[in-house]
Amino acid sequence: MTIRRNFTFIAVVSVLAAAAMLLAGCVFLPKKEAFTLTVCVKDGFSGKPVSGAAVVIPETGDRLITDSEGFTAEASVPFIADAHYSRLQRQDSGIATVLIYRDGYVPYALFYLRTHAGERRTVTLYIFPDDGTMREPFSVIESPDDAWISDFTEKFRPKA
């Protein structure tokens, strides 16, 4: 029971943190370039493909349905620059959001999927059967590129 409450608390805090970051100054600057996204949806326990899942890209309103192998068709998504840290350090990657819905599974939300203009990217995402223990969607926030994180942390390292 405590583990379930802790997991629920973490999921709620993650969603609220993402919403707070959006409201606190993440300015999204659309550019003309796009990237190509394909999503593969798998069952989080068995690893088997999930067919018939609805994959939604909120930035475009696209709703794609997974095939028998768990893949969506390719989607062209506009490159949206993440300007949240633009005053502190340049960031060349953009962001996108992926939502997944399938009867019998907990809804899934991936925030801040890192993208690069002109890139072709396939992401594999794992959804979990809804056994009634989770009351909220399962959410994930993708971190910036490792090189950017390293540069960023070094830039602000206190001088001895």
N, C-alpha and C positions, 0 to 999 in steps of 0.2 A: 504494500500500500504506500509506504514512504517513498519507494523508488518511483512508483507511478506519479506521485505528487511532485517529486523532484524533477522528473522528466517533463511533466506538464508545465511546471514553473519555468524550466529552462526554455522550452518551446515558446511560451508566452513572452518571456523576456527577450528572446531573439527577435521575434516579430516586432515587439515594441521598440527595440533598439534600432532595427532597420527603418521603421517608420520615423523615429526621432531623428535619425541621420538625414532622412529625406527632408524633413521639415526644418532642420537646423542649418541648412545651407548647402546642400548638395545641389548645385546648379547643373542641369543637363543641357548641353549645347549640341543640338542635332547637327550633323554634318551630312553631306551628300553621299559619302561613301557608305557601303553596306558590307556586311559579312554574311556568310552562308552558314546556317545552323541545321544540323540533323540531330535528333534526340533518339536515343535508344532507352527504352524503359524495361527494367527487369524487376522481378520479385525479389525483395530484400532478404528473404529467407532461403529460397531455393535457387536464386540466380537465373531462373528461367525467364525467357522473354514474356512480356505482358502485352497481349494484343488487345486492340479496342480501347486503349487508354486515350483520353483527350489531352493533348498537350497544347497549352495556350501561351502565346507570346503577347503579354499585355501591351508592349510598345507598338505592336502592329495590329493587334486584334486577331491575329491568325489563330485558328483552331485546327490542329492537325491530329489525325487519328493514327495510332501505331498499327503496323501490319502484323502478320503472324510471327515475324522475327523480332518484334518489339520496336521497329524503327519507324520514324516519321518520314515523310517526304522532306526534301530540302526546303528551308524557309529563308528568304532574303530579308534580313533584319537591318534597319538603318543603324549606322554606327552612332552611338550616343556617348559623347565624351563625359567622363566622370570628373567634374571640376571641383569636387569636394576639397582636395588637397592642392589645388592649382596655385594657391598663394605660397605654399610651403615647398613643393617640389613637383616638377613636371611629371605628368603621368600620361603615357601614350596609349594606354588601353582604354577601352570603353566598357560599357556595362549593358546587360540585358537581364530580363527576368523570365523564368520558365515556371509555369504552373502545370501540375499533372492531376488529372481526375480519372478515377476508374471505380465503378461500382465494386464494393467489397474491399476497397483499399482506402487508407487514410490519405486525404489530399496532401500534395507535396508542393512546396514553394522553394525555388532556388533564386536567391537574390544576388545581385552583383556578379552575374556570370561575366567573366573577363573576356573581352573581345578585342580584335584588332581589325581595322578597316581592310577589306579585301580578303580576309581570312576565311578559310573553310574549316569549320570545327564540328566534330561529332562528340557529343557528351553522352555518357551512360549514367543514368540515374536510377536509383533503387527505391521502389515504393513498398510499403509494408501493409499486409492484410489488416483490415479493421476488425479487431477482436473485441471492440467496445471499451478498451482501456484508455485510449487516447481521445481526448475531447477537442483537441485543436489540430490544425494541419501540422505536418512535419515540415520544418523549415531549415534551410541551410543558407549560409552566406559564404560565397567564395572570396578568398583573400586575394589581394593584388599579387603580381608576379614576385617571385622570390628575390630577383635582382633589385627590383624597386624597393622592397621591404628592407633589404640589406643597406642600400644607399640611404634610405630614409632614416633608419635607426642610427647609422654612422653620422649623418649630418647633424643630428641632435644629441650625440653622445657628449656628456659633460667633459670639458677639458680638465686635465689633471693640474 
